[in-house]
């Protein structure tokens, strides 16, 4: 059974430079109800690619702003099952397609000028 990550790993105010990359622990956490810790875009991408190499895709994602002045008001930044038909994880269960959708959401936030933290849940691909 996957071990839970301690609460201090979920600190939204942690400095990105202080974040210790622990892909195996994040991967394990991404299979729990709590999901992976809140990660900056680059580390969330590392985790998504780590999962992809293991045949798993981003099945669910949440995004949160670090500062109140940047509230995530556009749910298009998040994978929450509200993607258009054929792009929801439940529609395709294809890790490669899920990764492309994930990257598009990271790009949308970057183009919109919003710095977000991401929480991922991973699942194996297939039916």
Phi, psi and omega in degrees: 000136181297142177277146177281146177276141183297152183304329181295340178287349183258014183291114180291344182262001181299139178289134181305326181291338180272354183286120178271121180286119180224074185303317178300320179291318178296319179299314178299316181295328181291356177253006179256171177298330180283337183075181179293164175294164175294126185233144171296163185307314183297318180286326175297321177295319177301316180295317179298318179291323177300315177295318181302319179295341179255015177077020181242150181235166177286107181271333182207143179215143171240150177233142179218143176276145179284331184244145180295338181285355179237058182293135178287090183270352181251106182290356174296345177281348188245147169265107183227018183086008180254014177287160183298159182308137180090345181250354174285142179307319182294337179281325190238325182048040181249109183304323181292318176294319178300322179294320177296319177296316178303311180298322179298323180288322175297318180295318180301316179296317180297315179297323179285354177077026182249131176263116184241160168253151186234143175239126185244150168236132181247150175217152176297148177283176179100186185278000000 
